[in-house]
């Protein structure tokens, strides 16, 4: 593994927090980001020794570089921040759409721009997308568009910033994350050949694989138990 810290943007909850916890347990220096400075600092303290919390708001991309000014060198970068958006065309919210588009396309790219000079040839990056790009639903127009953008953004980044590796992970519904806990996902389980839905541990394991396997580059990895097969 290249020298440097592990940066998890959106590392205060859910899948991002799981990745941060994994690397902290390996004894790595970890930086997590979230929008609220007090909450982010508190979660960094909960995660333990070697974890630093920074307030970074990807909806304000002009501020990202300054917010990350003290970070580096960077070995691994995980872009897991998200904004949830259920936005039908008939009742279209421009503000909601702009927030999501800004976070995952402009914000993710600006974060890479801000940190790339602190990466080495052995560094790697994983962007979080989602399977709405393959299986849209009513209200997913912006989500589907953005996650489709993530799937192609990694190719331009991998080519332009070679030999740094860029991959994307696209989890299905993960029932042990805060958003999905307690919600019925029986309709998804019925179409999943493995008979089980992904867990946070499954997604963390897949993310680490993309970060650490030096031969994997420009890959969009589905973590869905085969849901997309049916």
C-alpha positions in Angstrom: 0.0 0.0 0.0 1.2 3.5 -0.9 2.3 5.8 2.0 -0.3 8.3 3.1 -3.7 8.5 4.8 -7.1 7.1 3.8 -9.6 9.8 3.1 -13.3 8.9 3.2 -15.6 11.7 2.0 -18.9 11.0 3.5 -17.4 8.8 6.2 -19.7 9.8 9.1 -22.4 7.2 8.5 -23.4 4.1 6.6 -21.1 2.6 4.1 -18.5 5.3 4.3 -18.2 4.9 8.0 -17.8 1.2 7.5 -14.8 1.8 5.2 -13.3 4.3 7.6 -13.6 1.8 10.5 -11.9 -0.9 8.4 -8.8 1.1 7.8 -8.7 2.5 11.3 -8.7 -1.1 12.6 -5.7 -1.8 10.4 -3.8 1.1 12.1 -4.0 3.5 9.2 -4.3 7.2 9.5 -7.9 8.0 8.4 -9.6 11.3 7.5 -13.4 11.3 7.4 -15.5 14.2 6.2 -19.1 15.3 6.8 -21.0 18.5 6.5 -21.5 19.2 10.2 -18.2 20.0 12.0 -19.3 19.0 15.5 -20.9 15.7 14.4 -17.9 14.8 12.2 -15.5 15.4 15.0 -17.6 13.3 17.4 -17.8 10.4 15.0 -14.0 10.6 14.3 -13.5 10.3 18.1 -15.9 7.3 18.2 -13.9 5.6 15.4 -10.8 5.9 17.5 -7.1 6.6 17.4 -5.8 7.9 14.1 -9.1 9.3 12.8 -9.4 13.0 12.0 -12.8 14.6 11.1 -13.1 17.5 8.7 -16.1 19.5 7.7 -16.5 19.4 4.0 -19.7 20.3 2.1 -19.7 19.0 -1.4 -22.7 21.1 -2.3 -20.3 24.0 -2.0 -17.5 22.9 -4.4 -15.7 26.2 -4.3 -14.9 25.6 -0.7 -13.6 22.0 -1.0 -10.0 22.8 -1.7 -9.6 25.0 1.3 -11.4 22.5 3.6 -8.9 19.8 2.5 -5.8 22.0 2.6 -4.3 20.2 5.6 -4.8 16.7 4.3 -2.0 14.6 2.8 -0.2 12.7 1.5 -3.2 10.5 0.3 -2.9 6.8 -0.3 -6.6 5.9 -0.7 -9.6 8.1 -1.4 -13.2 7.0 -1.1 -16.0 9.2 -2.3 -19.1 8.0 -0.6 -21.0 11.2 0.2 -24.6 11.3 -1.1 -27.7 13.4 -1.2 -31.0 11.4 -1.4 -33.4 12.7 -4.1 -36.8 11.4 -5.0 -37.7 13.9 -7.7 -40.4 13.2 -10.4 -40.4 15.2 -13.6 -44.0 16.3 -13.1 -43.1 17.8 -9.6 -39.6 18.7 -10.5 -37.4 20.3 -7.8 -34.6 22.2 -9.4 -32.9 22.8 -6.1 -33.0 19.1 -5.2 -31.6 18.1 -8.6 -28.8 20.6 -8.4 -27.8 19.5 -5.0 -27.4 15.9 -6.0 -25.7 16.7 -9.3 -23.3 19.0 -7.5 -22.4 16.5 -4.8 -21.7 13.5 -7.0 -20.4 15.0 -10.2 -18.9 18.4 -9.4 -18.1 17.7 -5.8 -16.5 14.3 -6.4 -14.4 15.7 -9.2 -13.3 18.8 -7.3 -12.3 16.6 -4.4 -10.0 14.6 -6.7 -8.7 17.9 -8.2 -7.9 19.2 -4.7 -6.1 16.1 -3.6 -4.4 14.6 -6.7 -1.1 16.4 -6.2 -0.9 14.7 -2.8 -1.4 11.2 -4.3 1.3 8.9 -5.6 1.5 6.6 -8.5 0.3 3.8 -6.2 -2.8 5.7 -4.9 -6.3 4.6 -5.7 -9.8 6.0 -5.6 -13.3 4.5 -5.3 -16.4 6.5 -6.2 -19.8 5.4 -4.9 -22.6 5.1 -7.5 -25.8 3.0 -7.3 -27.9 0.6 -9.3 -30.6 3.2 -10.1 -28.5 3.7 -13.2 -29.4 0.2 -14.4 -32.9 -0.1 -12.8 -34.6 3.3 -12.7 -37.9 3.9 -10.8 -40.5 6.7 -10.6 -38.7 9.7 -9.1 -35.2 8.5 -9.9 -34.5 10.7 -12.9 -31.7 12.7 -11.2 -30.3 9.7 -9.3 -30.2 7.5 -12.4 -28.5 10.3 -14.4 -25.9 11.0 -11.7 -25.0 7.3 -11.1 -24.7 6.8 -14.8 -22.3 9.7 -14.8 -20.3 8.1 -12.1 -19.9 5.0 -14.2 -18.3 7.0 -17.0 -16.5 9.5 -14.9 -14.1 6.8 -13.6 -12.9 6.2 -17.2 -11.9 9.8 -17.8 -10.2 10.1 -14.4 -8.3 6.8 -14.9 -7.0 7.9 -18.3 -6.2 11.5 -17.4 -4.6 10.8 -14.0 -2.9 7.5 -14.8 -1.4 5.6 -13.2 -3.7 6.4 -10.2 -6.5 3.9 -10.3 -10.2 4.8 -10.3 -13.1 2.4 -9.8 -16.7 2.7 -8.9 -18.9 0.6 -6.6 -22.6 0.3 -7.1 -24.4 -1.4 -4.2 -27.9 -2.6 -4.2 -30.2 -2.1 -1.2 -28.1 -2.6 2.0 -30.6 -3.3 4.8 -28.2 -2.8 7.8 -27.5 0.8 6.8 -29.3 3.6 8.7 -31.6 4.6 5.8 -32.8 1.1 5.1 -33.0 -0.3 8.7 -36.6 -1.4 9.4 -37.8 -0.9 5.9 -39.3 -3.9 4.0 -37.1 -5.1 1.1 -38.9 -8.4 0.5 -39.6 -7.4 -3.1 -35.8 -7.0 -3.7 -35.0 -10.2 -1.8 -37.4 -12.1 -4.0 -35.4 -11.2 -7.1 -32.0 -11.9 -5.6 -30.6 -15.3 -6.5 -28.3 -15.6 -3.5 -31.4 -15.3 -1.2 -29.6 -12.6 0.8 -29.1 -8.9 0.4 -25.7 -7.2 0.7 -24.5 -6.1 4.1 -22.3 -3.2 5.1 -19.5 -5.7 5.6 -20.0 -7.0 2.0 -19.8 -3.5 0.6 -16.7 -2.6 2.7 -15.0 -5.8 1.5 -15.7 -5.0 -2.1 -14.6 -1.4 -1.7 -11.3 -2.5 -0.2 -10.8 -5.0 -3.0 -11.2 -2.1 -5.6 -8.8 0.1 -3.6 -6.1 -2.6 -3.0 -6.0 -4.8 -6.1 -3.4 -3.1 -8.3 -4.7 -4.7 -11.5 -8.3 -3.4 -11.2 -8.9 -0.1 -12.9 -11.9 1.6 -14.6 -14.3 -1.1 -13.2 -17.9 -0.6 -12.2 -18.6 -3.3 -9.6 -22.1 -4.3 -8.7 -22.6 -5.5 -5.1 -26.1 -6.9 -5.3 -26.2 -10.7 -4.8 -27.2 -11.0 -8.4 -30.3 -8.8 -8.2 -29.5 -7.4 -11.6 -29.7 -10.9 -13.2 -33.5 -11.1 -12.7 
